[in-house]
Amino acid sequence: MISTEPPTDFIPYPEPPLHRHAAVMFVDLDHFMRICIDDPPEAVFGLLSDFQYVVTDLVSRFRGELNSYQGDGALATFWDMPGTTGSATKALQCARRILEQVHVLGCDYGNDRTPSVSVSIGLQYGEVWTSTLTSSRSFGPTLIGDAVNVAARLEKQAQTLGTKIVVGDDLIQRARRESLASDLTQFVSAGPVFVRGRHTPLHVWKLRNQPSELLSKRTASCNGDIDLRW
């Protein structure tokens, strides 16, 4: 008879979970399934490579930490550190920059394509636990927590809410306490939404849509008239 009990000497994780607060950001390429169907593999891998470069570079610039890439998605954290503040503000600024840089990336990929190259982003602030699991040690630490789950769920809400960035109220309130909140003028309340896995609705905010401004900015950047680097 084969025992289903785990070995007594097996340690599921080599270190105890570390508990901290962080701003969590989940970024996902829009229409990726359609892109994979319509475009040759070489073009798709080229797009993924450029997308990952943009996200990696900007997360690093804003003092964030990339946890993982999941195909066309990326998970990043901006940790609260002793003696410092600004994790929520940095996460919001990083999200805006990623949105702008991916617009520029779409110019190189073909700005006349349908659908265009774009991303959706979800953000939330809260408690996060991290540990390195024995079975997946080579992939880096595993993150769990409500903020992680909510950030991923909010990214999926972006299309429904007609925007590209959706932010949980906890992160908005944290950003207000961190700074003069000048960046928050671009966000408007989207009211309570139901998030899968939660029993009660969650108040969220979304990036204020300014279609004409975004279109003119993208056109100018494609023509080489402006530089979106910071």
ZATI-925176 format. One record per residue (C-alpha): z negated, y negated, x; residue in three letters. Coordinates in pm, 1 decimal, always signed. Last residue first. Layout:
<nodes>
{{Z Y X} 'ALA'},
...
</nodes>
This chain:
<nodes>
{{+1805.5 -6038.6 +1155.0} 'TRP'},
{{+2145.3 -5877.1 +1136.7} 'ARG'},
{{+2342.3 -5967.4 +826.2} 'LEU'},
{{+2606.6 -6161.0 +1020.3} 'ASP'},
{{+2836.6 -6378.6 +814.7} 'ILE'},
{{+3209.1 -6458.5 +806.7} 'ASP'},
{{+3339.7 -6123.3 +933.3} 'GLY'},
{{+3571.1 -6072.7 +639.2} 'ASN'},
{{+3364.6 -5776.0 +521.8} 'CYS'},
{{+3052.8 -5992.1 +552.8} 'SER'},
{{+3206.4 -6264.7 +338.3} 'ALA'},
{{+3310.5 -6018.4 +69.9} 'THR'},
{{+2964.6 -5859.2 +68.1} 'ARG'},
{{+2790.0 -6193.1 +39.9} 'LYS'},
{{+3027.1 -6307.9 -234.9} 'SER'},
{{+2969.6 -5986.7 -431.2} 'LEU'},
{{+2592.4 -5999.5 -387.7} 'LEU'},
{{+2582.2 -6360.6 -501.0} 'GLU'},
{{+2805.7 -6295.4 -802.3} 'SER'},
{{+2605.1 -5989.2 -905.7} 'PRO'},
{{+2260.4 -6151.1 -886.0} 'GLN'},
{{+2032.8 -5871.3 -997.6} 'ASN'},
{{+1661.6 -5927.4 -948.4} 'ARG'},
{{+1522.3 -5633.7 -755.4} 'LEU'},
{{+1303.1 -5424.4 -981.2} 'LYS'},
{{+934.5 -5409.4 -1063.4} 'TRP'},
{{+732.5 -5121.2 -1201.3} 'VAL'},
{{+436.2 -5055.0 -1429.4} 'HIS'},
{{+371.9 -4681.2 -1450.8} 'LEU'},
{{+353.2 -4491.4 -1777.6} 'PRO'},
{{+74.2 -4237.0 -1836.5} 'THR'},
{{+74.8 -3859.0 -1803.2} 'HIS'},
{{+252.6 -3851.8 -1467.2} 'ARG'},
{{+468.1 -3565.5 -1340.3} 'GLY'},
{{+800.0 -3732.9 -1420.5} 'ARG'},
{{+762.9 -4108.9 -1422.9} 'VAL'},
{{+747.9 -4292.7 -1753.9} 'PHE'},
{{+828.6 -4659.9 -1723.0} 'VAL'},
{{+614.4 -4966.7 -1785.9} 'PRO'},
{{+776.2 -5308.7 -1757.4} 'GLY'},
{{+1073.6 -5401.9 -1542.2} 'ALA'},
{{+895.1 -5700.1 -1390.6} 'SER'},
{{+1115.0 -5914.7 -1171.4} 'VAL'},
{{+1170.8 -5909.3 -795.5} 'PHE'},
{{+1355.0 -6167.9 -586.8} 'GLN'},
{{+1059.4 -6406.1 -602.4} 'THR'},
{{+860.0 -6137.6 -424.5} 'LEU'},
{{+1002.4 -6225.5 -82.4} 'ASP'},
{{+805.3 -6551.0 -77.0} 'SER'},
{{+484.9 -6353.5 -132.7} 'ALA'},
{{+266.2 -6598.4 +58.8} 'LEU'},
{{+140.1 -6291.9 +241.1} 'SER'},
{{-75.1 -5980.8 +235.9} 'GLU'},
{{-246.2 -6008.9 -102.7} 'ARG'},
{{+85.0 -6049.2 -283.2} 'ARG'},
{{+227.4 -5755.4 -87.7} 'ALA'},
{{-56.7 -5532.9 -213.6} 'ARG'},
{{+11.1 -5638.1 -571.6} 'GLN'},
{{+380.1 -5554.6 -532.6} 'ILE'},
{{+297.0 -5218.4 -372.7} 'LEU'},
{{+58.9 -5117.9 -652.2} 'ASP'},
{{+313.5 -5234.3 -912.1} 'ASP'},
{{+564.9 -4970.6 -801.2} 'GLY'},
{{+896.2 -5096.1 -669.4} 'VAL'},
{{+1253.4 -5022.7 -779.5} 'VAL'},
{{+1544.6 -5132.9 -557.0} 'ILE'},
{{+1915.1 -5099.4 -640.9} 'LYS'},
{{+1919.6 -5226.9 -998.8} 'THR'},
{{+2036.5 -5142.4 -1348.9} 'GLY'},
{{+1709.0 -4989.5 -1468.9} 'LEU'},
{{+1871.1 -4652.2 -1534.8} 'THR'},
{{+2045.5 -4666.0 -1196.4} 'GLN'},
{{+1721.4 -4740.7 -1015.0} 'ALA'},
{{+1508.5 -4475.2 -1185.5} 'GLN'},
{{+1588.3 -4203.0 -929.5} 'LYS'},
{{+1448.8 -4424.6 -652.8} 'GLU'},
{{+1136.0 -4456.9 -864.0} 'LEU'},
{{+1077.9 -4080.4 -856.5} 'ARG'},
{{+1089.7 -4063.9 -475.2} 'ALA'},
{{+850.4 -4357.9 -442.2} 'ALA'},
{{+621.9 -4202.0 -704.6} 'VAL'},
{{+589.8 -3870.9 -520.5} 'ASN'},
{{+504.9 -4033.8 -188.9} 'VAL'},
{{+260.0 -4279.5 -346.6} 'ALA'},
{{+88.4 -3993.4 -532.6} 'ASP'},
{{+14.2 -3806.9 -214.0} 'GLY'},
{{+165.5 -3564.6 +34.2} 'ILE'},
{{+326.2 -3606.3 +374.4} 'LEU'},
{{+424.9 -3321.6 +606.5} 'THR'},
{{+420.8 -3386.5 +980.9} 'PRO'},
{{+710.5 -3293.2 +1208.6} 'GLY'},
{{+1002.1 -3057.4 +1152.0} 'PHE'},
{{+911.1 -2831.1 +1445.6} 'SER'},
{{+570.5 -2762.7 +1291.9} 'ARG'},
{{+721.3 -2610.9 +979.2} 'SER'},
{{+530.0 -2284.0 +942.6} 'SER'},
{{+219.5 -2419.3 +1114.7} 'THR'},
{{+199.4 -2721.7 +889.0} 'LEU'},
{{+149.4 -3063.7 +1047.7} 'THR'},
{{-73.0 -3283.2 +835.5} 'SER'},
{{-49.4 -3609.8 +644.3} 'THR'},
{{-232.4 -3744.4 +342.3} 'TRP'},
{{-115.7 -4064.0 +176.4} 'VAL'},
{{-312.3 -4306.6 -39.2} 'GLU'},
{{-118.5 -4589.9 -197.1} 'GLY'},
{{+183.3 -4816.6 -196.8} 'TYR'},
{{+514.5 -4749.8 -371.0} 'GLN'},
{{+883.9 -4795.5 -299.4} 'LEU'},
{{+1212.1 -4659.2 -440.1} 'GLY'},
{{+1554.8 -4739.5 -295.5} 'ILE'},
{{+1908.6 -4682.6 -422.8} 'SER'},
{{+2199.5 -4697.1 -180.7} 'VAL'},
{{+2559.6 -4814.5 -178.8} 'SER'},
{{+2909.7 -4709.1 -74.5} 'VAL'},
{{+3158.3 -4801.6 -345.6} 'SER'},
{{+3255.8 -4560.9 -623.1} 'PRO'},
{{+3545.2 -4611.0 -612.3} 'THR'},
{{+3694.0 -4718.0 -278.8} 'ARG'},
{{+3811.6 -5071.7 -212.6} 'ASP'},
{{+3533.0 -5141.2 +38.6} 'ASN'},
{{+3653.0 -4866.1 +268.2} 'GLY'},
{{+3411.9 -4700.2 +512.0} 'TYR'},
{{+3405.7 -5005.4 +735.0} 'ASP'},
{{+3331.3 -5233.8 +441.0} 'CYS'},
{{+3078.0 -4986.2 +303.6} 'GLY'},
{{+2872.5 -5024.8 +621.0} 'LEU'},
{{+2843.0 -5395.8 +543.7} 'VAL'},
{{+2700.6 -5313.6 +200.5} 'HIS'},
{{+2477.6 -5059.7 +375.5} 'VAL'},
{{+2347.6 -5342.7 +591.6} 'GLN'},
{{+2249.0 -5552.0 +290.2} 'GLU'},
{{+2059.6 -5274.3 +111.9} 'LEU'},
{{+1890.0 -5172.3 +435.9} 'ILE'},
{{+1784.0 -5531.7 +489.3} 'ARG'},
{{+1631.2 -5556.5 +142.2} 'ARG'},
{{+1441.1 -5228.7 +192.2} 'ALA'},
{{+1308.6 -5345.9 +529.9} 'CYS'},
{{+1175.1 -5666.9 +379.3} 'GLN'},
{{+999.5 -5474.1 +104.2} 'LEU'},
{{+848.5 -5226.0 +352.6} 'ALA'},
{{+736.9 -5508.3 +581.4} 'LYS'},
{{+558.6 -5681.8 +294.1} 'THR'},
{{+382.9 -5359.2 +194.9} 'ALA'},
{{+266.4 -5287.6 +550.8} 'SER'},
{{+158.1 -5646.2 +617.8} 'GLY'},
{{-187.6 -5626.0 +762.7} 'THR'},
{{-333.2 -5548.9 +1102.5} 'THR'},
{{-681.5 -5491.9 +1245.0} 'GLY'},
{{-680.5 -5119.2 +1186.5} 'PRO'},
{{-333.6 -4999.3 +1081.6} 'MET'},
{{-196.4 -4968.2 +730.1} 'ASP'},
{{+108.9 -4749.2 +761.6} 'TRP'},
{{+469.3 -4825.9 +675.9} 'PHE'},
{{+625.2 -4494.5 +576.2} 'THR'},
{{+982.0 -4366.2 +561.6} 'ALA'},
{{+1162.6 -4095.2 +364.3} 'LEU'},
{{+1541.0 -4068.2 +392.8} 'ALA'},
{{+1811.7 -3934.0 +163.7} 'GLY'},
{{+2174.6 -3821.7 +205.4} 'ASP'},
{{+2080.0 -3489.2 +362.7} 'GLY'},
{{+1701.0 -3494.4 +360.8} 'GLN'},
{{+1606.3 -3716.4 +652.2} 'TYR'},
{{+1241.1 -3713.6 +746.9} 'SER'},
{{+920.1 -3899.8 +821.7} 'ASN'},
{{+1063.3 -4220.1 +961.2} 'LEU'},
{{+791.6 -4458.0 +1073.3} 'GLU'},
{{+777.3 -4829.8 +1006.2} 'GLY'},
{{+735.8 -5120.2 +1247.4} 'ARG'},
{{+995.4 -5339.9 +1073.8} 'PHE'},
{{+1239.2 -5294.7 +1358.3} 'ARG'},
{{+1185.2 -4916.7 +1356.1} 'SER'},
{{+1266.0 -4891.2 +983.9} 'VAL'},
{{+1574.3 -5104.0 +1049.3} 'LEU'},
{{+1713.8 -4889.4 +1330.2} 'ASP'},
{{+1648.8 -4555.5 +1161.2} 'THR'},
{{+1797.9 -4672.7 +831.2} 'VAL'},
{{+2115.4 -4811.6 +989.5} 'VAL'},
{{+2162.1 -4511.3 +1220.4} 'TYR'},
{{+2105.9 -4268.8 +933.1} 'GLN'},
{{+2372.4 -4440.8 +726.1} 'PHE'},
{{+2617.4 -4444.0 +1019.5} 'ASP'},
{{+2572.2 -4070.9 +1077.5} 'SER'},
{{+2592.9 -3994.3 +706.3} 'LEU'},
{{+2917.7 -4192.3 +677.0} 'LEU'},
{{+3069.3 -4012.9 +975.0} 'GLY'},
{{+2961.7 -3679.6 +831.7} 'PHE'},
{{+3137.6 -3767.6 +505.6} 'VAL'},
{{+3452.6 -3887.0 +684.5} 'ALA'},
{{+3479.0 -3568.4 +890.7} 'GLU'},
{{+3415.0 -3356.1 +581.9} 'PRO'},
{{+3717.3 -3501.1 +400.3} 'PRO'},
{{+3646.6 -3726.9 +99.4} 'ASP'},
{{+3665.3 -3671.7 -276.4} 'ASP'},
{{+3416.2 -3389.0 -330.0} 'ILE'},
{{+3155.9 -3502.1 -76.4} 'CYS'},
{{+3185.6 -3861.1 -201.2} 'ILE'},
{{+3127.7 -3748.4 -560.2} 'ARG'},
{{+2814.1 -3561.2 -456.5} 'MET'},
{{+2696.8 -3866.8 -264.4} 'PHE'},
{{+2729.4 -4104.1 -560.0} 'HIS'},
{{+2449.6 -4328.6 -427.9} 'ASP'},
{{+2294.4 -4276.2 -84.9} 'LEU'},
{{+1917.1 -4234.1 -110.1} 'ASP'},
{{+1625.3 -4429.6 +32.8} 'VAL'},
{{+1256.5 -4341.7 -25.5} 'PHE'},
{{+997.9 -4592.3 +91.3} 'MET'},
{{+620.9 -4544.3 +118.0} 'VAL'},
{{+374.6 -4825.3 +183.7} 'ALA'},
{{+70.6 -4671.5 +342.6} 'ALA'},
{{-297.9 -4591.9 +307.6} 'HIS'},
{{-453.9 -4324.9 +528.5} 'ARG'},
{{-594.4 -3971.7 +511.9} 'HIS'},
{{-531.6 -3722.8 +793.4} 'LEU'},
{{-518.1 -3357.4 +689.0} 'PRO'},
{{-710.5 -3123.1 +921.2} 'PRO'},
{{-514.1 -2983.3 +1216.9} 'GLU'},
{{-343.7 -2651.0 +1290.0} 'PRO'},
{{-219.4 -2594.3 +932.2} 'TYR'},
{{-189.2 -2257.8 +759.5} 'PRO'},
{{-421.4 -2093.4 +1015.1} 'ILE'},
{{-367.6 -1716.1 +1021.8} 'PHE'},
{{-650.6 -1515.5 +1182.5} 'ASP'},
{{-765.1 -1354.2 +856.4} 'THR'},
{{-411.6 -1244.4 +778.4} 'PRO'},
{{-302.0 -1349.2 +428.3} 'PRO'},
{{-383.8 -1111.5 +140.7} 'GLU'},
{{-84.4 -944.1 -21.8} 'THR'},
{{-172.9 -606.4 +123.8} 'SER'},
{{+97.5 -342.0 +135.7} 'ILE'},
{{+0.0 +0.0 +0.0} 'MET'},
</nodes>
